[in-house]
Amino acid sequence: MLTSMVQALLVLALSPLFTGLIRRSKAYFQGRQGASVLQPYRDLAKLFRKDSVLSHDASWIMTITPYVCMTAVIAAALMVPFITDSSLGFVGDLIVVVYLFGTMRFFMALAGLDAGSSFGGMGSSREMTVSAIVEPTILLSIFTMALISGTTDLSGISRNLATSGLDLVRPALFLALAAFFISTLAENARVPVDNPSTHLELTMIHEAMVLEHSGKHLALMEWSSMTKLLLYAVIMANVFLPWGIATDLTAIGLATGIVAMSLKLLLFGLAIALVESSMAKLRLFRLPNLLTVSFSLSLLAVISYYIL
């Protein structure tokens, strides 16, 4: 329990740094100077010093949504293995983590509608359209890993794969990883699905839903979104590619886990930045084509597991 809490705190503390790394990498790939990797911390500190302003049309949903989002990502962080394979895991927590993210998405969409803004309603509608395809893909991708490792406990999946060497490596793992990576871009409002830095209202999805938030509430929404992005990267690193994760609490094991985790997060951060720097945002009506490809990959992963 203590290990899970420490890892959850680390995830919360490092999530703005991971976002800053992606932004700085994008600036490098695009030939720009870019802000410091610590800029997200400064942005959050500035927002926490400001008061929140609510629309006259907003109800209690608008007020509780930032706290629901933070609670959801904290609960998910307790269940996802970070440095070590020990977390607050139990049989079935794979499904619980997916639906904690679903709860966060649901309340964000409600808050977008609750403010009475036309752009908020548009963003909520688009978010639900994207999630209808993405959520089954995520479940199938992680379910493939549960089939390979023989458990739906995220810590158990990491432990079984990490201690088995390359015995459990099969094509289904890489198909599921590719599907999950595309879903990560969609779930976290990244290019080519959405542009996290846009202010053009007609193209926004995630930003349109948080448009009416301000001050401390906006800080919590932004922090929870950063933490969600880091958690998706951690799942890719420690559920699909868990080699190097600490399987014991010795000094050598923890040092190896920290180094392995840092390298994998750096790799995934650079991959996201490279994708966002080399691709344009897709038109809304072309998104189902991309998301259907990711669903097909996850479905092929499950089929290939049984065939091979």
Secondary structure, DSSP 8 states (H G I E B T S, - for coil): -HHHHHHHHHHHHHHHHHHHHHHHHHHHHTT-----TTHHHHHHHHHHTS-----TT--HHHHHHHHHHHHHHHHHHHHS-SSBS-SS--TTHHHHHHHHHHHHHHHHHHHHHHT--HHHHHHHHHHHHHHHHHHHHHHHHHHHHHHHHT-S-HHHHHHHHHHSTTTT--HHHHHHHHHHHHHHHHHTT-TTT--TT---GGG-SHHHHTTT--HHHHHHHHHHHHHHHHHHHHHIIIIIS-TT-BSS-SHHHHHHHHHHHHHHHHHHHHHHHHHHHH-----GGGHHHHHHHHHHHHHHHHHHHHH-
